[in-house]
Amino acid sequence: MSFGNLARADRLRQAILKRAFEGRLVPQDPNDEPAEVLLARIQAKRIAPKSSHRAEGNDTAQVSLRLVTPTDE
């Protein structure tokens, strides 16, 4: 790839990122909540007391996974 093509690709990438951060890359849904509301909700969840259904001192969840291979199907 020549230097001109690399420079053009870099400008295109910057333009795409700029439009994405401005919310102009895809059509916006008017039903979406504003970012300020979303951030306030996230912050409230972080400072809310932990639910009482967990055992004291046990902050880890138990997860069970099963690997499915093509021979299992």
ChimeraX attribute file (.defattr): number of C-alpha atoms within 10 A of each C-alpha:
attribute: neighborCount
match mode: 1-to-1
recipient: residues
	/A:1	5
	/A:2	6
	/A:3	8
	/A:4	9
	/A:5	10
	/A:6	11
	/A:7	11
	/A:8	11
	/A:9	12
	/A:10	12
	/A:11	12
	/A:12	12
	/A:13	11
	/A:14	12
	/A:15	12
	/A:16	14
	/A:17	14
	/A:18	13
	/A:19	12
	/A:20	12
	/A:21	9
	/A:22	9
	/A:23	11
	/A:24	12
	/A:25	13
	/A:26	8
	/A:27	7
	/A:28	9
	/A:29	7
	/A:30	7
	/A:31	6
	/A:32	8
	/A:33	9
	/A:34	9
	/A:35	9
	/A:36	9
	/A:37	10
	/A:38	12
	/A:39	11
	/A:40	11
	/A:41	11
	/A:42	12
	/A:43	11
	/A:44	11
	/A:45	11
	/A:46	10
	/A:47	8
	/A:48	9
	/A:49	8
	/A:50	10
	/A:51	7
	/A:52	7
	/A:53	6
	/A:54	11
	/A:55	9
	/A:56	7
	/A:57	6
	/A:58	7
	/A:59	9
	/A:60	8
	/A:61	7
	/A:62	5
	/A:63	5
	/A:64	5
	/A:65	5
	/A:66	5
	/A:67	6
	/A:68	8
	/A:69	7
	/A:70	6
	/A:71	5
	/A:72	6
	/A:73	5
